[in-house]
C-alpha cells in the first residue's frame, strides 16, 4: 500500500475546504468559542452560546452540502439551502438564553441527534438505493472512527511535545494550553479530516457489492451473543416480575434501551447479507430479535407507568415514553411488514427529535403541565389551593406532602423558571423569586424555600446518608452600598473554587476554605497567618432562611478577623451549603476579600 504524499494530503484538504466551507467555518467558530470560554471563566455565557450553535452546524451543513450536490442543480440554490441552515442556527442561538440549563442541554442534544440522523438519510431520502445507502453510512462510520483515532494520536503526540518543552527546556507551558490544543484538534482538525473522506459519487455506491469480512465476524460472533445474553436476562426478569408481582422500576429502562440499540445496530451492520442464501441467519435473527424484544417493551411500559403514576412526567420520562413507543412501532413494522428498508430508522428518529423539540405536545410543556398539576393537587388536598387562590397552611401538612411539594417546586423553578409558576402562585412568590431568569440549582432551591415559607411550611430538601439535610443559601444580588477599604492593602474577588482548592493571594501566601473550622484560612509558607471565621455569617444565613435574600440587613453580609500579622474582612456575595446533624458543609462560596499582611 502506497502512503499518501504531502502534496496529496494538502490537495485533499483544499478540496474538502472548497466542498464543505460552512462545516469548517462552524468548526473554527466552535474552537474559538471554546478557547474563549477557557480564557473568560467568569463569564462563559456568550462563548458557550456561540459554541453550541457552531457545533450544531457541523452535522447540519455536512448534510445540506451532500443534499445540495445531489438534488440542487444551481450554485445559487445550494447557497439558499445553506442560508436556511444558517437561519435555523441563528434562531437556536437567539432562543438559547430563554431556557434553563437543563432545558438548554436537552434541546441541544435533541437538535444534535436530529442533525446527525439527517446526515445518515437525507442524501438518500428520495432514492431507492438500499445498497448505496448502507455503503454510504458504512463509509461515514469508518471515517468517523478513523478521524477520532487520528485526532487522539495527534493530541497525545503534541501534548507530550509541549510537556517535553516544559520539563526539558524550561519553556513555561500553561496548563490551559493542553485544553486549547484539544479544542482545536476536536473542532478543526477532526471535522476537516472527516469531510475529506466523504463520498463524492453517491449513485456509484449502489453498484458496490463488497462487504468487510471482519465486520461480519465482529457482529456474528461478538455483538450478537451479547444481545442474546441480555435478552435472556430481560426475559428471565420478566418471569420474576410475573411470579413475584413486583413491578419493574429504576434502571430497567436503560437496560431495555441499551439492548434494543445494540440489537438494531447488529442488524444494520449485517443488513447487506440478509438476502444472500449462505447468510439466511441474518433474516432469522431480525425476525426473532424483534419478537423477543416485545416482552421487554411491555415490561418497560410497566416500569414507566409506575414512575409516572407516582411522580408525574418529567423530560427524561417523556423521552423514555416516546422512545419506547417508537421501539414498539419499529418492532411491529419489521415483524409484520414486508419492507426491510433501514432508512426508516434514522428518518423516524430524526422526526421524533424535531417534533418533540417544541410546542404544547413537546417534552418541556408536557412535563411542566404534569408537575404543575401534581403540585396543585397536593396543595388542594391540604387546603392550600382552592379555585386558583393560594392560602397559607392552617393545619399540619404531612412530611411526605411537604417533601413532595418541595421537590416539585425545585424541579419547576430549576427547569422552567418562575414565569408560569407565578401565574398560579403569585401571592406566595416573594419579590426576589419573581424574576424569570435561570441561575442554577442553588438559586432555585432558595426560591423554593421562600415559597414554602410564604405558605407557612418548612422546606424539606433531599436526604443524604439517611439524615435529613437543611439547605441554606444566600445571594446578595446587586449591591449599591460602598464598602470601606481603609486599613487594607489588597483586594481579591474569589469564586467557589476556593472551597475545594487554594488560591494565591500574594507571594507564597494562599487562601483556602477550612471545612473543619468553617473559616477562610490565610497561610504563608505553609503556616496559618489568619483565620476569618464564618460560623456567625452562616448562622445568620440559616436564621434568615427561607426569607427573601433582600431581607438581609445592610451593610452586606461579612466577617472579619485580625492579629499582629494580618487583618482581613470578607464580604460574601453568595453561599450555598447544607446543614446535616449540626455540621455545616459549604459547597459554593463567592465574595470579596480585603486584607493586610505584615512584612
C-alpha positions in Angstrom: 0.0 0.0 0.0 1.4 3.4 -1.0 1.4 6.1 1.6 -0.1 9.4 0.5 2.3 12.1 -0.4 2.4 15.5 1.3 1.0 17.1 -1.9 -1.9 14.7 -2.0 -2.7 15.5 1.7 -2.6 19.2 1.0 -4.8 18.9 -2.1 -7.3 16.7 -0.3 -7.5 19.3 2.5 -8.1 22.1 -0.1 -10.8 20.1 -1.9 -12.5 19.4 1.4 -12.4 23.1 2.3 -13.9 24.1 -1.0 -16.6 21.4 -0.9 -17.6 21.9 2.8 -16.8 25.6 3.6 -19.6 26.1 6.2 -18.7 22.9 8.0 -15.1 24.1 8.5 -16.3 27.7 9.4 -18.5 26.1 12.1 -15.5 24.2 13.4 -13.4 27.3 13.6 -16.1 29.2 15.3 -16.7 26.4 17.8 -12.9 26.2 18.5 -12.7 30.0 19.0 -15.7 30.0 21.3 -14.3 27.0 23.3 -11.0 28.8 23.8 -12.7 32.0 24.8 -14.7 30.1 27.4 -11.4 28.9 28.9 -9.9 32.4 28.9 -13.1 34.0 30.4 -14.1 31.6 33.1 -16.0 34.2 35.0 -18.4 34.9 32.1 -18.8 31.9 29.8 -22.4 32.6 28.7 -21.6 34.3 25.4 -18.8 31.8 24.2 -20.9 28.8 25.3 -23.9 30.1 23.4 -21.7 30.5 20.2 -20.0 27.1 20.7 -23.2 25.1 20.9 -24.7 26.8 17.9 -21.5 26.3 15.9 -21.2 22.6 16.8 -24.7 22.0 15.6 -23.6 23.5 12.3 -21.1 20.6 11.8 -23.6 17.9 11.0 -26.2 20.2 9.6 -24.0 21.8 6.9 -22.5 18.4 6.1 -25.9 17.0 5.4 -27.1 20.1 3.5 -23.9 20.0 1.3 -24.5 16.4 0.3 -28.2 17.1 -0.4 -27.3 20.2 -2.5 -24.7 18.2 -4.5 -27.3 15.5 -5.4 -30.6 17.4 -5.6 -29.9 21.1 -6.4 -28.6 21.9 -9.8 -27.6 25.6 -9.4 -25.0 27.1 -7.1 -27.4 29.8 -6.0 -30.0 27.4 -4.8 -27.3 25.4 -2.9 -26.3 28.6 -1.1 -30.0 29.3 -0.4 -30.2 25.8 1.2 -27.3 26.7 3.4 -28.9 30.0 4.2 -31.9 28.1 5.6 -29.4 26.2 7.8 -27.8 29.4 9.0 -31.2 30.8 9.8 -32.1 27.7 11.9 -28.8 28.1 13.8 -29.4 31.8 14.4 -32.9 31.0 15.7 -31.4 28.5 18.1 -28.7 31.0 19.2 -31.3 33.7 19.9 -33.6 31.3 21.9 -30.7 29.9 24.0 -30.8 32.4 26.9 -34.6 31.9 27.3 -34.1 28.3 28.5 -32.8 27.0 31.8 -29.6 25.0 31.9 -31.3 21.6 31.9 -33.6 22.6 29.0 -30.6 24.0 27.1 -28.7 20.7 27.4 -31.8 18.6 26.4 -32.7 20.8 23.4 -29.1 20.8 22.3 -28.9 17.0 22.5 -32.2 16.8 20.5 -31.1 19.0 17.7 -27.6 17.4 17.6 -29.3 13.9 17.3 -31.7 15.2 14.6 -28.9 16.7 12.5 -26.8 13.6 12.8 -29.7 11.4 11.7 -30.1 13.9 8.8 -26.6 13.1 7.7 -27.5 9.4 7.7 -30.6 9.6 5.5 -31.1 13.0 3.9 -29.0 12.4 0.7 -31.0 9.2 0.0 -34.4 10.4 1.2 -35.9 10.3 -2.4 -33.9 7.3 -3.7 -34.5 3.6 -3.6 -30.8 2.6 -3.3 -30.6 0.2 -0.3 -27.1 -1.0 -1.1 -25.8 2.6 -1.7 -27.5 3.8 1.5 -25.8 1.1 3.5 -22.3 1.6 2.0 -22.7 5.4 2.4 -23.3 5.1 6.1 -20.7 2.4 6.5 -18.1 4.7 4.9 -19.1 7.6 7.1 -19.0 5.4 10.2 -15.5 4.1 9.4 -14.3 7.6 8.6 -15.6 8.8 11.9 -13.7 6.1 13.8 -10.5 6.9 11.8 -10.8 10.6 12.4 -11.3 10.0 16.1 -8.2 7.8 16.2 -6.1 10.3 14.3 -7.2 13.2 16.4 -6.5 11.2 19.6 -3.0 10.3 18.5 -2.3 13.8 17.3 -3.3 15.3 20.6 -1.3 12.8 22.6 1.8 13.4 20.4 1.6 17.2 20.6 0.8 17.2 24.3 3.9 15.2 25.0 5.9 17.6 22.9 4.6 20.5 24.9 5.4 18.7 28.1 8.9 18.0 26.9 9.5 21.7 26.1 8.3 22.5 29.7 10.3 19.8 31.5 13.5 19.7 29.4 14.0 23.2 28.1 12.2 25.2 30.8 9.7 26.7 28.4 6.7 27.7 30.5 3.6 25.9 29.1 0.4 27.0 30.9 -1.9 24.0 31.8 -4.7 25.6 29.8 -2.6 25.2 26.7 -3.5 21.5 26.6 -7.2 22.2 26.8 -6.8 24.7 23.9 -4.9 22.1 21.9 -7.6 19.6 22.4 -10.3 22.1 21.4 -8.5 23.0 18.1 -7.9 19.3 17.2 -11.5 18.4 18.1 -13.3 21.2 16.3 -10.9 22.0 13.4 -8.7 19.0 12.5 -11.2 16.3 13.3 -14.1 17.7 11.1 -11.7 18.6 8.4 -10.2 15.1 8.3 -13.7 13.6 8.4 -15.2 15.6 5.5 -12.1 15.0 3.4 -13.2 11.3 3.2 -16.9 12.0 2.4 -18.0 10.0 -0.7 -18.3 12.2 -3.7 -20.2 9.9 -6.1 -23.2 8.7 -4.1 -25.0 6.9 -7.1 -21.9 4.8 -7.6 -22.2 3.3 -4.2 -25.3 1.4 -5.2 -23.2 -0.7 -7.5 -20.8 -1.9 -4.8 -21.1 -5.5 -3.6 -18.1 -5.8 -1.3 -18.6 -6.5 2.3 -15.9 -6.5 5.0 -15.4 -9.9 6.5 -14.2 -8.5 9.7 -17.4 -6.6 10.3 -19.4 -9.8 9.8 -17.2 -11.8 12.2 -17.5 -9.0 14.8 -21.2 -8.8 14.5 -21.9 -12.5 14.3 -19.6 -13.8 17.0 -19.3 -10.9 19.4 -22.1 -8.4 19.2 -25.0 -10.9 18.6 -24.1 -13.2 21.5 -24.1 -10.2 23.8 -27.5 -9.2 22.6 -28.9 -12.7 23.0 -27.5 -12.9 26.6 -29.1 -9.7 27.7 -32.4 -10.7 26.0 -32.4 -13.9 28.0 -31.7 -11.9 31.2 -34.6 -9.5 30.5 -36.9 -12.4 29.7 -36.0 -14.1 32.9 -36.5 -10.9 34.8 -40.0 -10.6 33.3 -40.7 -14.1 34.6 -39.6 -12.9 38.0 -41.9 -9.9 37.8 -44.9 -12.1 36.9 -44.2 -14.6 39.7 -43.4 -12.0 42.5 -45.8 -9.4 41.2 -43.2 -6.8 42.0 -43.4 -4.0 39.4 -40.2 -3.2 37.5 -38.7 0.2 38.0 -35.4 2.1 38.1 -32.7 1.3 35.6 -34.7 -1.3 33.7 -35.4 1.5 31.1 -31.7 2.0 30.5 -31.2 -1.8 30.1 -34.0 -2.3 27.6 -32.9 0.8 25.6 -29.3 -0.5 25.6 -30.3 -4.0 24.4 -32.6 -2.5 21.7 -29.8 -0.2 20.5 -27.2 -3.0 20.4 -29.7 -5.4 18.6 -30.7 -2.8 16.0 -27.1 -1.9 15.4 -26.1 -5.5 14.9 -28.8 -5.9 12.2 -27.8 -2.7 10.5 -24.2 -3.9 10.3 -25.1 -7.1 8.5 -28.1 -5.9 6.6 -26.5 -6.5 3.1 -26.1 -10.2 3.9 -29.8 -10.6 4.6 -30.7 -11.7 1.0 -27.8 -14.0 0.5 -28.6 -17.7 0.7 -25.5 -18.5 2.7 -26.4 -15.9 5.4 -30.1 -16.6 6.0 -29.4 -16.4 9.7 -29.5 -12.6 9.3 -33.2 -12.6 8.3 -33.9 -15.2 11.1 -32.1 -13.0 13.6 -34.0 -9.9 12.6 -37.4 -11.5 13.0 -36.6 -13.3 16.2 -34.9 -10.3 17.7 -37.9 -8.1 17.4 -40.3 -10.8 18.6 -38.0 -11.5 21.7 -37.9 -7.7 22.3 -41.7 -7.3 22.6 -42.0 -8.7 26.2 -39.2 -6.3 27.3 -41.0 -3.4 25.8 -44.2 -4.3 27.7 -42.1 -4.6 30.9 -40.6 -1.1 30.1 -44.1 0.3 29.8 -45.0 -1.1 33.2 -41.9 0.5 34.8 -42.6 3.8 33.1 -46.3 3.7 34.1 -45.3 3.0 37.7 -42.9 6.0 37.9 -45.3 8.4 36.1 -48.2 7.3 38.4 -46.1 8.1 41.4 -44.1 11.2 40.3 -45.7 12.5 37.1 -43.9 13.2 33.8 -40.5 14.9 33.5 -38.4 15.4 30.4 -36.5 12.2 30.9 -39.6 10.1 31.4 -41.2 11.9 28.4 -38.3 10.9 26.2 -38.4 7.4 27.5 -42.1 7.1 26.8 -41.6 8.4 23.2 -38.6 6.1 22.5 -40.5 3.1 23.9 -43.4 3.8 21.6 -41.0 4.3 18.7 -39.4 1.0 19.6 -42.7 -0.8 19.7 -43.7 0.7 16.3 -40.3 -0.4 14.8 -40.8 -3.9 16.2 -44.3 -4.2 14.6 -43.0 -2.7 11.4 -40.1 -5.1 10.9 -42.0 -8.1 12.2 -45.2 -7.9 10.1 -44.4 -5.6 7.1 -42.5 -6.9 4.1 -40.4 -3.7 3.7 -36.9 -4.1 5.1 -35.7 -0.5 4.4 -33.3 0.6 7.1 -33.9 4.2 6.2 -37.0 4.1 8.3 -34.8 4.0 11.5 -32.9 7.3 11.1 -35.8 9.0 9.4 -38.3 8.3 12.2 -35.8 9.1 14.9 -35.0 12.5 13.3 -38.7 13.2 13.0 -39.2 12.4 16.7 -36.3 14.6 17.8 -37.8 17.6 15.8 -41.4 17.0 16.7 -40.8 16.8 20.5 -38.5 19.8 20.4 -41.2 22.4 21.0 -44.9 23.0 21.1 -47.7 22.1 23.5 -47.0 18.4 22.7 -43.3 18.7 23.3 -41.3 17.3 26.1 -41.0 20.6 28.1 -44.5 21.8 28.0 -46.0 18.4 28.8 -43.6 17.9 31.7 -44.3 21.4 33.0 -48.1 20.8 32.9 -47.7 17.4 34.6 -45.7 18.7 37.5 -47.8 21.9 37.9 -50.9 19.8 38.0 -49.4 17.4 40.6 -48.4 20.4 42.7 -51.9 21.9 42.5 -53.4 18.6 43.6 -51.2 18.2 46.6 -51.9 21.8 47.6 -55.6 21.3 47.2 -55.8 18.2 49.4 -54.0 20.2 52.1 -56.4 23.2 51.8 -53.5 25.4 50.3 -55.2 25.8 46.9 -58.9 26.5 46.1 -60.4 27.9 42.9 -57.0 29.2 41.8 -56.3 31.0 45.1 -53.3 30.2 47.2 -53.7 30.0 51.0 -51.3 29.7 53.9 -51.4 26.5 55.8 -54.0 26.4 58.6 -53.3 22.8 59.7 -50.4 20.4 59.8 -49.1 19.1 56.5 -47.5 15.7 56.5 -43.8 15.3 55.9 -44.5 13.3 52.7 -46.6 16.0 51.2 -44.1 18.7 52.2 -41.3 16.7 50.7 -43.3 16.2 47.5 -44.2 19.9 47.3 -40.6 20.9 47.8 -39.4 18.5 45.2 -41.9 19.7 42.6 -41.2 23.4 43.3 -37.4 22.8 43.0 -37.9 21.0 39.7 -40.3 23.6 38.2 -38.1 26.6 39.3 -34.9 25.0 38.2 -36.1 23.7 34.9 -38.9 26.1 33.8 -38.4 29.3 35.9 -40.9 31.3 37.8 -43.0 32.9 35.0 -45.6 30.2 34.6 -45.4 29.3 38.3 -46.1 32.9 39.3 -49.4 32.9 37.3 -50.8 30.3 39.7 -48.8 31.1 42.9 -48.4 34.8 42.6 -49.3 35.6 46.2 -46.9 33.1 47.5 -43.9 34.2 45.5 -41.6 36.7 47.3 -40.2 39.6 45.4 -36.8 38.1 44.9 -38.3 34.9 43.5 -40.4 36.5 40.8 -37.8 37.2 38.1 -37.8 34.7 35.3 -34.1 34.2 34.9 -32.3 30.9 35.5 -29.4 30.9 37.9 -28.8 27.3 38.7 -29.7 24.8 41.3 -28.8 26.9 44.4 -30.9 29.9 43.3 -33.9 27.6 42.5 -33.6 26.0 45.9 -33.5 29.3 47.6 -36.7 30.3 45.8 -38.4 27.1 46.6 -37.6 27.6 50.3 -39.1 31.2 50.1 -42.3 29.9 48.5 -42.7 27.2 51.1 -42.1 29.8 53.9 -44.8 32.1 52.5 -47.2 29.1 52.5 -46.4 28.7 56.2 -44.5 25.4 55.6 -40.9 24.2 56.2 -39.0 23.4 53.1 -38.0 19.7 53.1 -34.9 19.0 51.0 -33.4 15.7 49.9 -31.8 13.3 52.4 -28.2 12.4 52.5 -26.8 9.3 54.2 -30.2 8.7 55.8 -30.1 12.1 57.6 -32.3 15.0 56.7 -30.2 17.8 55.4 -31.1 21.5 55.9 -30.2 23.5 52.8 -29.1 27.1 53.2 -28.2 29.7 50.6 -27.6 33.4 50.2 -27.3 35.6 47.2 -26.6 39.3 47.7 -27.6 40.4 44.2 -26.8 44.0 43.1 -25.1 45.9 45.9 -25.1 49.7 45.9 -23.5 50.1 49.4 -20.0 51.5 49.4 -17.5 49.2 51.2 -14.8 50.9 53.4 -11.3 49.8 52.4 -9.3 51.9 54.9 -6.6 49.8 56.7 -6.3 47.2 54.0 -3.6 46.9 51.2 -5.0 44.3 48.9 -8.4 43.2 47.5 -9.3 39.9 45.9 -12.5 38.6 44.4 -12.8 34.9 44.9 -15.3 32.3 43.5 -16.5 28.9 44.5 -13.2 27.1 43.7 -11.8 28.4 47.0 -13.9 25.8 48.7 -12.0 22.9 47.1 -8.6 24.4 46.3 -6.2 27.1 47.4 -5.8 30.3 45.5 -2.7 32.5 45.6 -3.2 36.0 47.1 0.4 37.0 47.5 3.9 35.5 47.2 3.9 32.1 49.0 0.5 33.2 50.5 -2.7 31.3 49.9 -6.4 31.5 50.7 -8.5 28.4 51.3 -11.8 27.5 53.0 -11.2 25.3 56.1 -14.1 23.0 56.4 -13.1 21.8 59.8 -13.4 25.2 61.3 -15.8 26.9 58.9 -13.4 29.7 58.2 -11.3 31.2 55.4 -7.7 30.4 56.2 -4.8 32.5 55.0 -1.4 30.7 55.0 2.1 31.8 54.3 5.0 29.4 53.7 2.8 26.6 54.9 1.9 28.3 58.3 -1.5 29.7 59.2 -1.4 33.5 59.3 -5.0 34.3 59.9 -8.4 32.6 60.1 -11.6 34.6 59.2 -14.4 32.7 61.0 -17.6 32.3 59.0 -19.8 30.4 61.5 -21.7 33.6 62.6 -22.3 34.6 59.0 -23.5 31.1 58.1 -25.8 31.1 61.2 -27.2 34.4 60.0 -27.9 32.9 56.6 -29.6 29.9 58.1 -31.6 32.0 60.6 -32.9 34.1 57.7 -34.0 31.1 55.6 -36.3 30.8 53.9 -36.8 34.6 53.9 -36.0 36.5 50.7 -32.4 37.4 50.2 -33.3 41.1 50.2 -34.3 40.8 53.8 -30.7 40.6 54.9 -29.6 43.8 56.7 -27.1 46.3 55.4 -24.1 46.5 55.2 -23.7 43.3 53.2 -23.1 40.0 54.9 -19.4 40.0 56.1 -16.9 38.5 58.5 -13.6 39.9 59.7 -10.5 39.0 61.8 -7.2 40.5 62.7 -4.0 39.8 64.6 -0.5 41.2 64.8 0.5 39.5 61.5 -2.6 40.2 59.3 -6.1 41.6 59.1 -8.9 40.7 56.7 -12.6 41.2 56.1 -14.7 39.0 53.8 -17.8 40.3 52.1 -20.0 37.4 51.0 -21.8 37.7 47.7 -23.2 34.2 47.6 -23.0 31.0 49.6 -24.7 27.6 49.3 -24.5 24.6 51.6 -26.2 22.0 53.8 -26.5 21.5 57.5 -26.5 17.8 58.5 -26.5 16.8 62.1 -25.5 20.3 63.2 -22.5 20.4 60.8 -22.4 23.0 58.0 -21.0 21.9 54.7 -20.3 24.7 52.3 -20.4 23.8 48.6 -20.1 27.2 46.9 -18.7 30.4 48.3 -18.1 33.7 46.5 -17.2 37.2 47.6 -14.5 39.8 48.1 -11.5 39.6 50.4 -9.8 42.8 51.7 -6.6 42.0 53.6 -3.4 43.4 55.0 -0.3 41.4 55.7 2.7 42.3 57.9 6.0 42.4 56.1 
